[in-house]
Structures are given as C-alpha cells and as structure tokens.
Amino acid sequence: MAELLIRVLFALFICAPAVARAEVHVAAASDLVYCMQELNVEFRKARSDVDVVVSVGSSGTFFAQIRNGAPFDLFLSADMQFPRRLIDEGVAEKNSLTPYAIGRIVLWSTRGDLDLRRGIAVLTDKTISRIAIANPEHAPYGRAAKAAMEKAGIWYAVQPKVVFGENISQARQFVQTGNADIGIIALSLVMAPVVQGIGQYALIPEDAHPKLEQGAVLTVRGARNPEAQAYMEFLKGLLARSIFEKYGFVLPK
C-alpha cells in the first residue's frame, strides 16, 4: 500500500500544471539594446520569480503598436513625445510618466582615415559615400541627427549620401558592417562592452540638436500588473541610474 501511495503521489506531481511565472513585457527604444541586458540582470537578482520579456525597436513603431493594442506593459521611449501621446489617447497611465535618461549622439566610423576632430563638418568629406542615421520619421535619434546637420548647414549638401536605418541600432550595424562610411548614432551603443574599441567616435555637442529626453510609461495593461509597477520603480532607483550613466546617458534630476 505504501508503494502504491508513493506511485499515486508521484503521478499527481508529474501531471500537476506548472505555476505560471509572472511576466513583464517591455518595449524599449533601440538605444537601450545593451543597457537593458544589464538592467534586467540586476532586476532579476531581486525578483527571480519574474520574467522580463524585452522587445527592442524604434520608438515610433512601438507607439503605433501600443496604440493598436500590442500587449506591452511598459514603454521606454527615446523621447517624451510618444509616451505623452499614448497618455493623451488613453492607452497609457498618466501618473506613471517618468523621464529616465537624456541621450547623446555621436559621430562613429570604423574608418581610421576620417578626422572626427572636425566634428559634424567631417560629413562633407568627399571620400564619404554613405552616412547612416536612424529614420527621422519614427526614431528620435534620427530626428536629432538630422537637426544637428541642419543646424550645421550641411543637411542639403549631404542628404543624397544619407541612408536610413529602421532604428538607431540598425544605423550602427550599417557602419559596423561597412555599408556606411560613418554614422550619427547613440552614445549608449558605442559605450557597450561588445562595441568598445571598434572604430572611433566623437560627441556631437548637446546644443547642436533638441535635447533627447527619454521617458518611460506604464500602459493601461501595465498599470494593472504589479510586476510592471515594480520594474518601473526599479528604473527610478540608484542602481538603474548608475547603469544608465555607465552607458553614457545624462541623468535627469
């Protein structure tokens, strides 16, 4: 009887349904692709019972997806405009809107013969045939890159050479693979350990383009998810802020 009871209990254990793990679904701007990896490692140290599922892409694309019902709990945009528009349309929680970082843009090239000390004027170099930036139509970093070239008075001269990445991460890939001679990309991407030491970069002055203030917001779905709320609180903490700073972001007050 004892052996039979053990077998029955074992069978019940095998057939018992697994307890579903809590999940947080995050839509993150492409400038955060490496930063998010470190953030999630640290978050899971405190919340090992939560799975953080991250999708990375352009902020404008995620804006369109979320307003059309995409199942994201948290949106980390590369600007404040898209989160505010989601709030205005009633699909994001107004009181959750949080500026989490201020981005910087850089000139970046794997060509050693280009003198990046010239600043953005280097883009007029006759040996440059392709300049990679993110698409300004839906990527805040692309808008900043275009604005910097317009302010320098070179946009119309170099526009025929400009190639658009779907997002800032793809613009970086164009440069790294040699499909573009130079690019204007996020500082956070060249600060990543897997990219450091590849090519050369030069910061573009902050006053050369509108400030890249980046905001996070809980969607209506996320506002009902306690784990998403916990992740948002984590982003406001000192540990998360130190990670953003490590990747070259300026910290908002």
C-alpha positions in Angstrom: 0.0 0.0 0.0 2.8 2.4 0.9 4.5 1.8 -2.5 1.1 2.3 -4.3 0.6 5.5 -2.4 4.0 6.8 -3.4 3.3 6.0 -7.1 0.0 7.8 -7.0 1.5 10.9 -5.4 4.4 10.9 -8.0 1.9 10.6 -10.8 -0.1 13.5 -9.4 3.1 15.6 -9.1 4.0 14.9 -12.7 0.6 15.7 -14.0 0.1 18.9 -12.0 0.1 22.0 -14.1 3.2 24.3 -13.8 2.6 27.5 -11.9 2.7 30.4 -14.4 5.6 32.8 -13.8 4.9 36.5 -13.6 5.9 38.4 -16.7 6.7 42.0 -17.6 6.6 42.8 -21.3 8.8 45.8 -22.2 9.0 47.8 -25.4 12.4 49.5 -25.4 14.0 52.0 -27.8 16.9 50.6 -29.7 19.5 52.8 -28.0 18.8 50.7 -24.9 19.5 47.3 -26.5 22.7 46.7 -24.5 21.7 48.7 -21.4 18.5 46.7 -21.0 20.5 43.5 -20.7 22.3 44.8 -17.6 19.2 46.3 -16.1 17.3 43.0 -16.4 20.2 41.1 -14.8 20.0 43.4 -11.8 16.2 43.4 -11.6 16.1 39.6 -11.6 18.6 39.4 -8.7 15.8 40.9 -6.5 12.9 39.4 -8.4 14.0 36.0 -9.7 10.3 35.0 -9.9 9.6 37.5 -12.7 10.5 37.1 -16.4 11.2 40.3 -18.2 10.4 40.0 -21.9 12.1 42.8 -23.9 11.4 43.9 -27.4 13.7 46.4 -29.0 12.9 48.7 -31.9 12.1 52.3 -32.9 10.1 54.4 -30.5 7.7 55.4 -33.3 7.0 51.8 -34.3 6.2 50.8 -30.7 4.0 53.9 -30.3 1.9 52.7 -33.2 1.8 49.1 -31.9 0.8 50.0 -28.4 -2.0 52.4 -29.5 -3.3 49.5 -31.6 -3.4 47.1 -28.7 0.1 45.4 -28.6 0.5 43.6 -25.3 3.2 45.6 -23.7 3.3 46.6 -20.0 6.0 49.2 -20.1 7.3 51.5 -22.9 10.8 53.0 -22.7 10.8 55.6 -25.4 13.8 57.6 -26.8 11.8 60.7 -26.3 8.9 62.1 -24.2 6.6 62.8 -27.1 5.5 59.3 -27.8 4.7 58.4 -24.2 2.7 61.6 -23.8 0.7 60.9 -27.0 -0.2 57.4 -25.6 -1.4 59.1 -22.4 -3.5 61.6 -24.4 -5.1 58.7 -26.3 -5.9 56.9 -23.1 -3.7 53.8 -23.6 -1.0 54.7 -21.0 -1.1 55.7 -17.3 -0.7 59.5 -16.9 0.8 59.4 -13.4 3.5 56.8 -14.4 5.3 59.0 -16.9 8.9 59.2 -15.9 12.0 60.8 -17.5 14.7 58.2 -17.0 17.7 59.4 -19.1 18.9 62.0 -21.5 20.6 60.6 -24.6 23.7 61.8 -26.5 24.6 61.4 -30.2 28.0 60.8 -31.7 29.8 60.6 -35.0 31.0 57.0 -35.3 33.1 55.4 -38.0 35.3 52.3 -38.5 37.5 54.2 -41.0 40.7 55.3 -39.4 41.4 57.9 -42.1 38.5 60.2 -41.2 39.3 63.1 -38.8 36.4 63.2 -36.4 38.0 66.1 -34.6 36.4 68.2 -37.4 33.1 67.5 -35.8 30.0 67.2 -37.9 31.8 69.0 -40.8 33.6 65.8 -41.5 30.4 64.5 -43.1 31.2 66.8 -46.1 34.4 64.8 -46.8 34.4 63.8 -50.5 35.6 60.3 -49.6 32.4 59.6 -47.7 29.7 57.9 -49.9 27.2 56.8 -47.2 26.1 58.3 -43.9 23.9 56.2 -41.7 21.3 57.6 -39.3 18.0 56.3 -37.9 14.9 57.2 -39.8 13.7 60.6 -38.6 10.1 59.7 -39.3 9.8 57.4 -36.3 13.2 57.4 -34.5 14.0 60.3 -32.1 17.7 59.7 -32.6 17.2 60.1 -36.3 15.5 63.4 -35.7 18.3 64.6 -33.6 20.9 63.6 -36.2 19.0 65.4 -38.9 18.6 68.5 -36.7 22.3 68.6 -36.0 23.1 68.5 -39.7 20.6 71.2 -40.4 22.0 73.4 -37.7 25.5 73.0 -39.1 24.1 74.0 -42.5 25.2 70.8 -44.3 21.9 68.8 -44.5 21.1 69.6 -48.1 24.7 69.0 -49.2 25.0 65.5 -47.6 21.3 64.4 -47.9 22.0 62.3 -51.1 24.5 60.3 -49.1 22.2 59.6 -46.1 20.9 56.0 -45.6 18.2 55.4 -43.0 18.2 52.6 -40.6 14.8 51.3 -39.3 16.2 52.3 -35.8 19.4 53.6 -34.3 20.7 50.0 -33.8 20.4 49.3 -37.5 22.2 52.5 -38.3 25.0 51.3 -36.1 25.0 48.0 -38.0 25.4 49.8 -41.3 28.6 51.4 -40.1 30.0 48.4 -38.4 29.5 46.2 -41.5 31.0 48.7 -43.8 27.7 49.5 -45.6 28.2 53.1 -44.4 31.4 55.1 -44.0 30.2 57.0 -40.9 27.0 57.3 -38.9 25.4 59.5 -36.3 24.3 57.1 -33.6 23.6 56.9 -29.8 26.5 57.2 -27.4 25.0 54.3 -25.5 25.7 51.9 -28.4 29.4 52.7 -28.7 29.7 52.6 -24.9 28.5 48.9 -24.8 31.3 46.5 -24.0 30.8 44.5 -27.2 31.3 47.6 -29.3 34.0 49.5 -27.3 37.3 49.6 -29.1 35.6 49.2 -32.6 36.2 52.3 -34.7 36.3 55.9 -33.4 33.7 58.3 -32.2 33.3 61.9 -31.4 30.5 63.5 -29.3 28.2 65.9 -31.0 27.6 69.0 -28.8 24.4 68.9 -26.8 23.3 72.3 -28.1 23.5 71.1 -31.7 20.1 69.4 -31.5 17.0 69.2 -29.4 17.5 67.5 -26.0 17.0 63.7 -26.2 15.0 63.4 -23.0 13.8 59.9 -22.8 10.6 58.8 -21.0 9.1 55.6 -19.6 5.4 55.0 -19.1 3.2 52.2 -18.0 0.5 51.2 -20.4 -3.1 50.7 -19.2 -2.3 46.9 -19.1 0.9 47.5 -17.2 -0.8 49.7 -14.6 -2.7 46.5 -13.7 0.4 44.4 -13.5 2.2 44.7 -10.1 5.4 43.3 -11.6 5.4 46.1 -14.2 4.9 48.6 -11.5 7.9 47.1 -9.6 10.0 47.3 -12.7 9.1 51.0 -13.1 10.2 51.7 -9.5 13.4 49.8 -10.2 14.2 52.2 -13.1 13.9 55.1 -10.8 16.4 53.7 -8.3 20.1 54.4 -7.8 21.2 51.0 -9.3 19.3 51.5 -12.5 20.5 55.2 -12.7 24.1 54.0 -12.3 23.7 51.6 -15.3 22.2 54.4 -17.5 25.2 56.6 -16.5 27.6 53.8 -17.4 26.2 53.8 -21.0 26.8 57.5 -21.4 23.3 58.8 -20.6 22.9 62.1 -18.7 20.7 61.5 -15.7 17.6 63.7 -15.2 17.1 65.2 -11.8 
